[in-house]
Amino acid sequence: MSKLYIIPTPIGNLEDITLRAVRLLNEVDFVLAEDTRTTKKLFKHYNISTQLFSFHIHNEHKVINKYVSRLKEGLTCALVSDAGTPGISDPGFLLIRECIKEGVEVDCLPGPTAFIPALINSGIPSHQFIFEGFLPNKKGRKKRLESLINEKRTMIFYESPHRIKKMLHELLIVFGGERKISLSREISKIFQETIRGNVQEVVSYFELNKAKGEFVIIISGKNES
């Protein structure tokens, strides 16, 4: 029976994968990977030999119909990203939507995603939150933040090491220096680190320390500071 499996992969430590995920990666007819080079390292670690194909943000529009057609023929497929759960700030949504449209069953496995451990580790209220992902690279960054000034729920963002200092200064301008914030990087890896404080304190921290790794940023909502 044709089926698309959405399979989360480790965000750092290769042991953070479920037994079911390893089994299915061995059993499906083919695997679509964001970067086959990264996925091959995981496959080598778990002795997985399933055929890999590239599926990423730059080619998904071109190849999506080909892979949906293969699924409709009765094949099974697993979709993985470089790390975490596909579809969350990673390619996947278009393929999932097209499979549903064409009557192909979709099954998303539970598993790793970066923002949950970052949220829990932050010490900032987690009973209500919104996920904003990455800000626009250039235009619209400040406008997006300004739209959240009165947001009372905890806010979650992703940011690269190249833009983290820029983002922190933007947060300082928009939210002020007293808003609570937590930054987590290298989650589940050897150099895992969480930096907590208010916005001004974290800005000062990165004036003295180099930013390394991908960041998950947790910001308290209005009136939670």
Steps between C-alpha positions, in 0.01 A plus 500: 500500500640841403592726788717801573673485836624826654795392711676730749876457519743595780577869545840416645564174681444211254349292781197730507302300246220253566517128432196536278670769293805279438276207406295703252808657341611144426161384376376778268567485126687831494592798717484869412768701679567872532875435461596145404854552633368572850250214489768255383684556829186396688449203269858387548464518879191274491598284201211622287535442126169631363527703180531874560375786283546874545197708601566855615369856477675563167361200312174400671279676242680319216497147641187484715274357228750223420511376856126528557450293184731231637301495822173468310646193328509329839849578629584622850724796575657670800569872510784622723669835553858564608387515863170496683150467360444570128257782430608717795722765340603223257364371167204266525173691505450502122560125471268424791225720357530342155491147642184579696347652188580186298372259764841376617504421871735715711635391839718734708703330770566671834859594560767769530432867436728775629255745651341268759815434708599867458160610629507267800860593585424873483303525824259730315127402516426216258126446549427733206741591222526594134761379252630769265796317346753709309453872446533620138865529398474863394176695458217474751697393807415800718139507382460133592636561850290813550188297424582291811556782751172429679518121467440347846607146409858383504663547158739260327743592221782332311812691394838428344832588666563756225191706587453437873668825612293696250184337627585567864545872426165496317338337803657765723351779287154345470447328837735696724779376723298345782310232305600148608683295239674165467731386220583132447757370254653166406211317668593141596858549374825513699507881520130546579438835670205704624542870574227657714433855615330811373559637149757755614700240692508262204600780261789580735596131515542479122704818491765298685437150362494355150169362369531138389238253382134534413290675764152450642381825661229499764349839591250560777165649412383842606455533879711183563827691538 
